């Protein structure tokens, strides 16, 4: 419930911020400073109107970024390896990627970057290029269809549980630092195509399971299990500025330190951005 309240509050802040930015951008479209340029060529002396985007600084604090999407796993595990066999404490016939079958509609990814920065590398009437960074939070939620349980008694392991779970979730929280390029190409007088690529580096601040069943009620277990403390992702975005944006991420590093080799990937909507 606490995380849901934080999610809803962040979404409201992001939407209000984006709306205010869009209104401010529209009001500035008619107040751009105009100047003149003079050229001398074979056609004679010519005077041209030109616009100056003097209201945009070279370096600025950017808008808050809020992402909401779905996540899944690319499983690269060698299930014949000794590490995988030791980690999966269940029937050998079940030791394969189908063990981690997910409810995709309820496997949610959220990224929140309350502080972003942008450095303008190029700014013309047709094209803009920014180097962007910041700091924020990255959340993964994986909802499993099978009654698997992560345990850490004598050693981290996965078992096939006997309970009938109505919810079986594995979740992660990372503090995250992005670094990438955002590009804007003018489509019309008021519309820009936005696209970009980058990398993120994160540190795991929490990992836990949440299970709900008639047999045991609601259970939460916070533990590192066998998960790595660090992650790194490649990111991308595409959209129309102040209209819509899509984002995608793929984790280059494995979730686990040993046993399994799984890489989260996400796709969704970006509600605000650079």
Secondary structure, DSSP 8 states (H G I E B T S, - for coil): -HHHHHHHHHHHHHHHHHHHHHHHHHHHHTT-EEEEEEEEETTEEEEEEEEE-TTS-SEEE---EEEEEEEEEEE---TTSHHHHHHEES-GGG-SGGGG-B-GGG-EEEEEEEEEEEEEEEE-SSEEEEEEEEEEEEEEEEEBSS-EEEEESSSEEEEE-SS-EEEEEEEEEEEEEEEEEEEEEE-SSS-EEEEEEEEEEEEEEEEEEEEEETTTEEEEEE--TTB-SEEEEEEEEEEETTTEEEEEEEESS-SBSSS--EEEEEEEEEEE--
